[in-house]
Amino acid sequence: MNWKKVIYIVLVILMVGGSFYYSYKTASSSKLHDYIGDEVWYVPASRNILHRLGISVHYVNRTSNAEGVNIIFPNDGDKNENQLGVLEVANRYNYTLFINYENFPAVYFEIPRKNLEPFIKAVSSKYSEVEVVTGFRYPDKDNIQNYLNTEHPFLGKDFIMLGMMVHDDPFWWRLPGVVALAIINILVALTAYKLTKSYLASLIALLFSAVDPTLMATSVAAMLDIYVALFVALFVYLLVSDRDYSSGLAVGLAGAAKLNGGFGYPVLFIKLLKERRGFKRFFISGLILPGLGFLVPELPAIKALGFDLWLTYFLGSFRWHLSYKGPNPNTSPFWEWFVDLHPFPFHFNPNVFAETDPFLLSAMIVFIFAIPYIALKRRNAWMPLAVFWSTIGMFALQYALGGTTQFSFYATALVPEAAVVMGVVLYDIIKWDYFRESLRIYWNLIRRSFSWMKRKIQRLTFSGNR
């Protein structure tokens, strides 16, 4: 291994590791041991799907060693009467915490672990109509016990469910997103290197993704957008690698995380048309594999809902996406992302905001004028920028068709490809030779400084001896 490669690997490890550590530390903070941002929708939906599939999750309060359990009453019952009855049972099993939900008919208890199963059996035998959902407490939202978040696809929630099945705890909801951030950073570095064969270009791209505030914020919240960015980053890497079949699957997976993940699909479509590799390749890469990538992650939801109901909800989601959701002080249409206006707040004190990087995003406007030359010089270098602007174009179309309620965290899907473009373009502007020559100049300056100091010391020594 030559010294350049060693330095490159060390710097990649430091940047990816540093980004991972910061995200991990934030996600596991005791001050964030509750729902933040839109976790109030995605996490309960994930828990509800698992419950419908017959999979129980568990939350253990480490202070009291008691386990969380939600008791949900029927909507047509007398909540007060049911609550008093269940409270009487819980008292016999020494509950350590009781929460009465105000906006839906349910209560939450934390029961000592050894008493949990007897408690559930006692409640179920006395109140056969109640529903028992173990795990973390719900946010107190209307009808949250039935909410499935069918307006969005389910791949992002699949990842949340994986963490939840280990432990239904805020940190475990978020851990898959923290890991996704590290993978995104690696994919960004690999993509820039694939295009340039330059360690410098790769490190520049990695630097922009590793410190990006949008990626950092969405990685510590159990939401969908970090998984969109993950599969967009994978899509871009496979696209520039000329792996058409795999890139078709990847763009389908990006759309399965959230529909805007598929906004870069036109670039794959254009690439396949341009290459003219035959109808079979076009059909499989451009239609079959994206469809499979989208549908396979939906299987848990299809099983939980039934295919007909799932399809009804999926088709109905397009109307929701193209509708105005009402006034919201945090809305940020796509053009505001370029200057970081109205960043979406996930949490206050500590502050977790989905801020964008104006320098990174605004540079994509300037680089439109440079990309023809770079595309001629570097094959496939146009693709990351094309994915960026295809995504912006689709957000603009959504806005024009009525979906005017947009937020800054939607820009998460733009960061991986923008970071790659930044690495490639800045490398062609800066060049490694500049750094090498600069280092040589610095070294000569240091060497001359040492020589000057050495002569000074020798003169002083000589004068002292006299």
Secondary structure as GFF3:
##gff-version 3
##sequence-region A 1 466
A	DSSP	alpha_helix	3	27	.	.	.	ID=ss1
A	DSSP	three_ten_helix	30	32	.	.	.	ID=ss2
A	DSSP	alpha_helix	39	52	.	.	.	ID=ss3
A	DSSP	beta_strand	60	61	.	.	.	ID=ss4
A	DSSP	beta_strand	66	72	.	.	.	ID=ss5
A	DSSP	alpha_helix	79	92	.	.	.	ID=ss6
A	DSSP	beta_strand	97	100	.	.	.	ID=ss7
A	DSSP	beta_strand	106	112	.	.	.	ID=ss8
A	DSSP	alpha_helix	113	126	.	.	.	ID=ss9
A	DSSP	beta_strand	131	134	.	.	.	ID=ss10
A	DSSP	three_ten_helix	144	146	.	.	.	ID=ss11
A	DSSP	alpha_helix	155	166	.	.	.	ID=ss12
A	DSSP	alpha_helix	170	196	.	.	.	ID=ss13
A	DSSP	alpha_helix	199	210	.	.	.	ID=ss14
A	DSSP	alpha_helix	213	219	.	.	.	ID=ss15
A	DSSP	alpha_helix	225	240	.	.	.	ID=ss16
A	DSSP	alpha_helix	244	257	.	.	.	ID=ss17
A	DSSP	three_ten_helix	259	264	.	.	.	ID=ss18
A	DSSP	alpha_helix	265	275	.	.	.	ID=ss19
A	DSSP	alpha_helix	279	283	.	.	.	ID=ss20
A	DSSP	pi_helix	284	288	.	.	.	ID=ss21
A	DSSP	alpha_helix	289	295	.	.	.	ID=ss22
A	DSSP	three_ten_helix	296	298	.	.	.	ID=ss23
A	DSSP	alpha_helix	299	305	.	.	.	ID=ss24
A	DSSP	alpha_helix	307	321	.	.	.	ID=ss25
A	DSSP	three_ten_helix	334	339	.	.	.	ID=ss26
A	DSSP	beta_strand	344	347	.	.	.	ID=ss27
A	DSSP	beta_strand	352	354	.	.	.	ID=ss28
A	DSSP	alpha_helix	358	367	.	.	.	ID=ss29
A	DSSP	alpha_helix	371	377	.	.	.	ID=ss30
A	DSSP	alpha_helix	382	400	.	.	.	ID=ss31
A	DSSP	three_ten_helix	408	414	.	.	.	ID=ss32
A	DSSP	alpha_helix	415	430	.	.	.	ID=ss33
A	DSSP	alpha_helix	432	465	.	.	.	ID=ss34
###
